[in-house]
Amino acid sequence: WAKWLLLLEHVYNSPLHASTGISPYFLLHGFEPRSPLDILEVNTGLIRRSGETEQFERAMRIQ
């Protein structure tokens, strides 16, 4: 369980506290924590659809 301790600490200290409105992480470090989702670059471009996808959708509509 020791390998999960850092992740658990991050998850526990990240949400805002109900009475203070501030996260424990912010109180300790002076800034809000970054999550892996904050770091990832999201490609917002359109996803190209393959012919197989369109065939599958047509087959599903027929049924």
PASEBA-1860 file (N, C-alpha, C; in nm, 3 decimals):
! residues 63
1> WAKWLLLL> 0.081/-0.119/0.000/0.000/0.000/0.000/0.085/0.125/0.000 ~ 0.211/0.110/0.036/0.301/0.226/0.044/0.318/0.294/-0.092 ~ 0.310/0.216/-0.201/0.329/0.278/-0.333/0.213/0.371/-0.370 ~ 0.098/0.356/-0.305/-0.018/0.439/-0.335/-0.029/0.560/-0.242 ~ 0.057/0.570/-0.144/0.045/0.674/-0.042/0.054/0.815/-0.099 ~ 0.147/0.841/-0.190/0.159/0.976/-0.248/0.035/1.014/-0.328 ~ -0.018/0.919/-0.404/-0.140/0.947/-0.480/-0.257/0.972/-0.387 ~ -0.270/0.892/-0.284/-0.378/0.909/-0.187/-0.368/1.045/-0.118
9> EHVYNSPL> -0.248/1.084/-0.082/-0.227/1.214/-0.018/-0.269/1.328/-0.113 ~ -0.234/1.315/-0.239/-0.270/1.417/-0.339/-0.423/1.427/-0.352 ~ -0.488/1.312/-0.363/-0.634/1.310/-0.379/-0.703/1.364/-0.254 ~ -0.652/1.331/-0.138/-0.712/1.375/-0.012/-0.696/1.525/0.009 ~ -0.582/1.580/-0.028/-0.552/1.721/-0.001/-0.592/1.817/-0.112 ~ -0.640/1.767/-0.224/-0.673/1.853/-0.338/-0.809/1.922/-0.331 ~ -0.915/1.856/-0.284/-1.047/1.923/-0.287/-1.056/2.039/-0.187 ~ -1.145/2.132/-0.218/-1.167/2.244/-0.127/-1.233/2.195/0.000
17> HASTGISP> -1.192/2.251/0.113/-1.251/2.216/0.242/-1.381/2.294/0.256 ~ -1.484/2.230/0.309/-1.617/2.292/0.317/-1.617/2.418/0.404 ~ -1.546/2.418/0.514/-1.552/2.533/0.605/-1.459/2.648/0.564 ~ -1.345/2.617/0.504/-1.250/2.723/0.468/-1.264/2.768/0.323 ~ -1.314/2.678/0.237/-1.322/2.709/0.095/-1.186/2.703/0.026 ~ -1.086/2.651/0.097/-0.950/2.640/0.045/-0.904/2.495/0.062 ~ -0.828/2.448/-0.034/-0.778/2.310/-0.023/-0.660/2.305/0.075 ~ -0.644/2.193/0.146/-0.527/2.177/0.232/-0.396/2.192/0.153
25> YFLLHGFE> -0.395/2.148/0.028/-0.275/2.162/-0.055/-0.238/2.309/-0.072 ~ -0.339/2.393/-0.097/-0.315/2.536/-0.115/-0.262/2.598/0.014 ~ -0.318/2.558/0.128/-0.270/2.611/0.255/-0.124/2.576/0.280 ~ -0.084/2.458/0.238/0.053/2.413/0.261/0.152/2.472/0.161 ~ 0.112/2.479/0.032/0.206/2.517/-0.074/0.184/2.657/-0.131 ~ 0.066/2.715/-0.112/0.040/2.848/-0.164/-0.012/2.851/-0.306 ~ -0.039/2.735/-0.364/-0.098/2.727/-0.497/-0.174/2.596/-0.507 ~ -0.269/2.592/-0.601/-0.349/2.470/-0.619/-0.267/2.363/-0.689
33> PRSPLDIL> -0.292/2.237/-0.658/-0.215/2.129/-0.721/-0.252/2.112/-0.867 ~ -0.157/2.064/-0.943/-0.183/2.029/-1.083/-0.208/1.881/-1.091 ~ -0.306/1.844/-1.169/-0.334/1.703/-1.189/-0.278/1.661/-1.324 ~ -0.268/1.531/-1.349/-0.223/1.487/-1.481/-0.310/1.541/-1.594 ~ -0.437/1.564/-1.568/-0.525/1.617/-1.671/-0.490/1.761/-1.707 ~ -0.436/1.836/-1.612/-0.392/1.973/-1.640/-0.271/1.976/-1.732 ~ -0.191/1.871/-1.726/-0.067/1.866/-1.802/-0.088/1.816/-1.944 ~ -0.185/1.728/-1.963/-0.210/1.670/-2.094/-0.256/1.775/-2.193
41> EVNTGLIR> -0.207/1.765/-2.314/-0.257/1.850/-2.421/-0.370/1.775/-2.490 ~ -0.483/1.840/-2.501/-0.599/1.777/-2.562/-0.610/1.823/-2.706 ~ -0.615/1.729/-2.798/-0.632/1.760/-2.938/-0.781/1.783/-2.962 ~ -0.817/1.906/-2.994/-0.958/1.938/-3.013/-1.000/1.930/-3.159 ~ -0.908/1.886/-3.245/-0.942/1.871/-3.386/-1.041/1.759/-3.409 ~ -1.100/1.760/-3.524/-1.196/1.656/-3.557/-1.125/1.523/-3.577 ~ -1.189/1.419/-3.533/-1.136/1.285/-3.551/-1.187/1.232/-3.685 ~ -1.095/1.185/-3.767/-1.135/1.132/-3.897/-1.204/0.998/-3.877
49> RSGETEQF> -1.314/0.983/-3.944/-1.390/0.859/-3.934/-1.348/0.767/-4.046 ~ -1.331/0.643/-4.014/-1.293/0.546/-4.115/-1.419/0.492/-4.183 ~ -1.400/0.432/-4.298/-1.512/0.371/-4.368/-1.574/0.258/-4.287 ~ -1.492/0.187/-4.211/-1.543/0.079/-4.127/-1.638/0.132/-4.021 ~ -1.609/0.248/-3.966/-1.696/0.307/-3.866/-1.832/0.339/-3.926 ~ -1.831/0.398/-4.044/-1.957/0.432/-4.109/-2.036/0.307/-4.145 ~ -1.969/0.202/-4.192/-2.038/0.077/-4.223/-2.101/0.019/-4.097 ~ -2.030/0.020/-3.987/-2.081/-0.031/-3.861/-2.205/0.047/-3.818
57> ERAMRIQ> -2.200/0.180/-3.828/-2.314/0.262/-3.789/-2.435/0.233/-3.877 ~ -2.413/0.217/-4.007/-2.524/0.184/-4.097/-2.585/0.049/-4.060 ~ -2.500/-0.049/-4.033/-2.548/-0.182/-3.997/-2.628/-0.177/-3.867 ~ -2.586/-0.096/-3.773/-2.657/-0.086/-3.646/-2.792/-0.017/-3.664 ~ -2.800/0.080/-3.755/-2.927/0.148/-3.780/-3.027/0.055/-3.846 ~ -2.979/-0.036/-3.930/-3.067/-0.129/-4.000/-3.134/-0.223/-3.902 ~ -3.061/-0.267/-3.802/-3.116/-0.360/-3.705/-3.212/-0.286/-3.621
END
